[in-house]
Amino acid sequence: LSVLPVPDEYQLVPGVSGPASPVAHAYAQLRTDIEEGTRTVPDFRHAVGHHRLLDRIARAAETGVRQ
């Protein structure tokens, strides 16, 4: 096994690495969404759906019943 290099075109924030890299890239994608009217970053509606799914899973695990 070896580490695969990330192609330059995937570096949205050049020079940022380590733990800050995913955060910097998320903010760069959000900026692009705002400026260009695109929708690549999950929004609040996506978060609500995700939390509802997790809640259904937790309730099903507690009762042992499929919902």
Secondary structure as GFF3:
##gff-version 3
##sequence-region A 1 67
A	DSSP	three_ten_helix	8	10	.	.	.	ID=ss1
A	DSSP	alpha_helix	20	36	.	.	.	ID=ss2
A	DSSP	alpha_helix	44	63	.	.	.	ID=ss3
###
